[in-house]
Amino acid sequence: MEESQKRKIAILGSTGSIGTQALEVISAHADRFQVEVLTAQNNYQLLISQAKEFKPNAVVIVNEDYYELVFDALNPLDIKVYAGANSLNAVVQMDDVDLVLTALVGYAGLTPTIKAIESGKSIALANKETLVVAGELITKLAQEKGVNIYPVDSEHSAIFQCLVGEFDNPIEKIYLTASGGPFRGKKLDFLKTVKKEQALKHPNWEMGAKITIDSASLMNKGLEVIEAKWLFGLKASQIDVIVHPQSIMHSIVQFEDGSMKAQMGVPDMKLPIQYALTYPERYKTDYKRFNFMDYPALTFEQPDLATFRNLGLAYEAMNQAGNMPCILNAANEIAVSSFLKDEVGFLQMSDVVEHCMKNISFLKSPTYEDYVRTDEETRIKALEYIN
């Protein structure tokens, strides 16, 4: 395929778990993709290494302290180097970018995704917080601009894959599967004393620290429930969560006739990443194949909402709507950061979120500026509560 025909990709968060795996996918299909932009928050060494290998048009190092180091390393290669958060908003609007993979962690993904949509770029969304915080704003803008949002989360990719060819058939219900994380089946007495080292040991998936802690507390599944509402135009009553410890069945769609479709495969994020980049095509891979004999029993359980309160709080935030999911997300980001610094216990993370949901002003129809203010106010309130 000629260079001009290759799909040109901007990866926001190229040094994280999703970003590095996306580059593996692109490397395996170098005849079809070209890396146009790479960005990183702090990991300038890996960003430099990636840029030397993939030769993007531009890179962004968000932490401006590392700008000179990156510039000195890449300027001789004729790679443009930018720094600062505002540069993220600029590079996603570059004319040569065809698709933006948003793999930033947390609230930081919101504004660059908005700018990319405003510029008419297709979005491969690995940053669920964008839709959690401002789902109504994002989906409306995407419709206005005729922009497609391709989900990268394994669960939402599974739903999307099950819906191919079914877009005219109404969904009765979806089931998002959860592994249950490292503490599945554990009760409050055990969870009172768990440390970050235990919480970071996910049984099935290799992910970044923040999402791994969210998975252990079931907040990740709560955020996915809210994301699914906006991606697929669903009500809360149409979204169920079931615990599936083997992580083979990635999610399920139930249609109005009672028929159900599931997408299955071994746990590997490269597959949903690749599908988001190649849709509607499926490119051949050498990924590990599923063997039924390796999994003679697939099991399912109800989530324990009494012990893992975050999932219930997420449903509550989704039902209230407005800026409440934004409050939930900001409080959780502070709670997880504090837990990783040993400043709060595992169970106290839910206390932080609940406190903020009760004490931050509720707005029924927030604007973008309202989301920004809500996020800032919630972070301050969460830190006050912790300290």
N, C-alpha and C positions, 0 to 999 in steps of 0.2 A: 504494500500500500504506500502511495506517495506521501511525503511529509505533510503536504497541504490537506490530505484527506484524513489524516489521523485525528482522533478525538482529543482535544487539548484540555487537560485537567488541571485545576487549581486545588491543591490539598491544604486546607487550613488545619494545622495541627499535625504536620507530617512526621513529627518525632514521637508521637504517642502510639498507643497500641493499634488503633485503627489506621492511623497514617502509615505506620511502617508496614502493616499487612497490605494496605492498598498499593504501596510501592512494589511489594512482591507480586501482586496481581498484575500491575502494569508492566513489570519487568518480564513476566511470563508471556505477555502479549504485546511486546514492544513494536510489533508491526501494525498495531491498531491504535495505540495510545501515545500521546506525547505529554510529558509533564511540563506545564507552563508556569506554575507558581508553587512554591513550597513555603510554609510558614512554621515558626516555632515560637514558644513563649520564652524559654530559658536555655534549652539544650542546643547551644550554638555549635558545639562540636559535632553532634550528629547531623544538624542542619547543613553544616559545611560539607560533611562527608556525602550526604544525600545529593546535594547540589553538584558536587564534582562528578558523581555517578550519572545523574539524570539530566544534567545541563538544562535547567529551567531558564526561562526568560528572566524571571525575577524571584527573589526570596525576601521574606520579611522576618526579622527578628524583633519580636514585640518588646522585649526588655532592651531598652536603648543602651544600657551599660555595655552590651556586647556588640554594638554596631561596628565599631572600628575593627574588631577581631574578624567579624564576618566579611566586612568590606575588603580588608586587606587580603583575605584568603580567596575571595571570589572575583574581585574586580579584574584581575589578570585574565580570567576566563570569559570576560564580557557578559557576566551575569549581573543584572541590576540588583542592588541591595538597598532595602528600605528598613526603617525601624519605627516602632511605636504602634499603638492600637489603631490609630487613624489610618495607618498604611494598609491594614487589613481591609478596611472599607474601600480603599482605592483600588487595590490589586484585583479584587473580585469583579471590578467593572471593566477590566482590560478587554479590548476588542477581541483578542485572540482566544480568550477563555470560552470553551463550550460548556463545561460542566464544573460546578464547584462542589467538592466533597467537604462538608462541614464536619470536621472531626475534633473541634475544640471541646474542652471540658467546661460544662456548666453554662452559666448566664453569658459568658464571653462570646458565645456563638450567635447571640441574637442579632446584634446590629450588622455584622458582616453578611449574615444570611439575608437580612432585609435589603441591604445594598445590592447583593447579587440578584435577588428576585427583581428589584426595581430595574436592573440592567438587562433583564430577560434571560438570565442564565439558568439552565437546568440545575437542580439541586439534588445531590446525593446526601441525605441527612443522617448523620450518625450522632448528631447533637440533639438528643431528645428534649433538652431543656428549652430549646427555641420554641417548640410547640407547647410545652408545659407553661411557660411564662406568658406567651402571647399568641396562642393558637388561633384565636379568632382573627387577629390582625394579619398573621402570616398567611392563613388559608385564603382570606379575602384578597390579599395583595397578589398571591399566586394566581388566583382566578382572573383577576383584572389584567395581569401581565401575560396570561397564557403560559405560565411556567409549570413544568412538571416537578414534583417532589418525589424522589425515589427513596424509600426507607432503607436504611442500612442495618438497623437493629435486627438481630436474627428473628425475633418474634414478629416484628412488623413486616419484614421481608417475607416471612412465611405466609402471613395473611395476604400480602400483595400477590405472591405467587399463586396462592389458592384462588384468587379473584380473577386471574387472567382468563379471559373468555367468559367471565361471569358478571361483567360490570353492569349489565342491565338487570341482573337478578338480585332482588333485595336481600340483604343480610338479616337473618333472624338474630343471630348471636355469634360472637367470637369468643374463643377461649385462648387466653395468653398463658403459655406454660412457664413455670418457674422451677428452677432446680431445687429451691429451698435453701441454697447456699450452704456454708459450712456448719450452720447451727440448726439445721432442720431437725425438728423433734425435741430440741432443747427447751427447757422451761426457765422461768424468771430467775430462780435461785442460781442456775448455772450462768445465765447471761449477765448477772450483776458484776461478775468478776472477770469477764473475758477481756483480753487485750487485743491491740491492733494486729499483732503477729498472728493470732488465731483467726481473726476476722478476714485477714488478707489471703488466707489459704482457701481459695474457691475449689470445690471438688471437680468441676468440669471445664471451666473457661479460664483463659489467661487474659486478664484485662488490667487497665490502669487502677491505681489505688482508690480513687474516688468511686468509680463504678463498682469495684469489688466490695467496698464497705457498704454501698447502697444495696448491693445484692444480698449481703449478709443480714441487713436490717429489713429487707423487703421493700425499702423505699424505691429501689430501682424498678420494681414491678409496679409500684404506685405511679411513678413517673411515666412508665410505658402505657398504663391504662389511660392516662390523660392524653398522651401522644396519640394513642389509637383513636380516641374520640375525634380528634381533628383530622387525622389522616384519612379515616374511613367514614366520617360523617355519622357517628354513632351516638346513642344515648348511653348513660351510665348503666342502665338496666340491660343493655345489650353486650356488656363486656364482663366476662368472668375470668377469674384467675384460678388455675389449678396447678398444684405442685406435682412436678414430673421429674423425679430425681435423676433419671438417666439422661435427660436433655437430648433425646433423639427426636421426639415429636416437637417441632419448634413452635407451632401454634395451629389452631383449628378454626375453620369457618363453618358455621351451620346456616343452611339456607332455609327459606320458608317452607320447603317441602319436607324438611326434616333430614335431608341429606347433609353429610358432613365431609369436608375435605381437610386433610392435614398435610403439611409439608414436613418431610423427615430427612434426617441425615446425621452423620456424626458431628459433634460440636466443632465447628471450624468457621471463624468469622470471615475467612477469605471468600467463602461461597456467597454470602449475602452482599459483601462488598463488590464482588465481581458482577453479580446480577444487577446491582444498581448502576454500575458503570456500562454494562453491555446491553441492558434491556432495549428491545424485546428479544435479543438473541441470547443464546447460551453457548459460551465458548468451551471447548474441550479443556479439561484439567486433568492433572495427575493426583488430585487430592485423594485421601484415603476414602475408600468406599465402605458403606454400611454393610455389615454382615449380620443377618438375623440370628445366626447361631451364637454370636457374641452377646446377644441380648435376648435370651429366651423369655424374659418377662419384662414388660413395660408397665410401670405402676403409676398410679395417680392418687393424690390426696387433696383434701381441703386445706387451704392455708390457715395457720393459727393466728387469727387476728387479735386475740386477747394478749398473746405474748409479743407478737410483732405488730405493734400499733401503727407503724408508718403506712402500711397499706390502707388501713381504714381512714387515716388522716388524708391520704391522697384522694380516696373516693369522696370524702367530705369536701375537700377543696374543689374537686371537679363539679360536684353538685351545686356548690355555692357559686362557682364560676367567677366572673369579674376578675379582680386582681388577686383572688385568694390562691390560685395555683402559683402565682408569682411569689407570694408570701411564703408558701410551702417550700418552694425551691430555694429561695434565698436563705431561709432559716436552716434548711437542710445542708446547704453548702457550708455555712458557718459551723454547724454541728459536726459534720464529717471532718472538716479541717481541724476542729478542736479535738475530736477523738483521736485523730492521727498524731496530734501533739500531746496526747495523754492528759488533756485538760478537762475532758468530760468522760463519763463512763458510757458503755455501749447503750444501756437503756435510757440514759439521760438525753441522748440525741432526740428521741421522740418528745421528751419534755420541752426541749428547746423549740421544736417545730410547733407543738401545740400552744405554747405560751405566745409565740408570735402570731399565730392564727387568731388568737383571742384578743390580742392587744394592738394590732395594726389596723388602721382605718380601712374599712371595706369600701371598694368602689365597684359599682355594678357594670359600668361601661367605660373602662379605662382607655385613655389614649396612649400612644407610645411614650410620651413624656410622663404619664402617670405610672407606667411600668418602671421607668428609670427611677422615679422617686420612691416607689414602693420597694424596689430592690434595695436602694440605699438605706431607707428607713428601717427595713427589716434586718439588714445586716448589723446596723447599730444596736437595735433592740436585742437581737440574739446575743451579741457580744456582751451587752450589759447584763443580760440574764445569766450568762455563763460566769462572768467575773464578779 
